[in-house]
Amino acid sequence: MGFAEADLDGQVGRAFPGGTYTVTPWRAWLLADTVLAPPPSLIGDGGEAPVAHPLFAWMAATGAMGITWDELFSWFGATAADGPVFGEHETTLHRPLRVGASYRVSGGIVSAQRKVGRRTGTFDVVGYSMDLHEVPTDGPAPGVHVATCWNSIVFPRRDA
């Protein structure tokens, strides 16, 4: 039995558990090395912590969304063996992420649409969005909004 379109619509608005992600110095160095970017220096401009590569917005968002990829796939009646693929991605940076800083991640499912392609057949496109806020070091006040990551996953529906 397949994943019904009504079940798909019912997932819109579902929130991720969320979590916290810290940009560690060693990981910042490895990411910079991997993407052939200059490694972050030990001290940034004006004595601030060094700026992390912008790709950390996505890494932090997906690393601290609070569920595994397999759990996310299961929300839509799928497994990795069903062949879900990464669709679109958009990151909006409101300010740079800093090495050594921690970020609170929150978000969830924002859209879901069933489509039919001539070659592909039936598939679902699921959009999800995650916000990153700085974890303040000086009290319980909410942190500054640093980034938003919007992504989509395409779920093939061979049995639909």
Order of alpha helices (4+ residues) and beta strands (2+ residues): alpha-beta-alpha-alpha-alpha-beta-beta-beta-beta
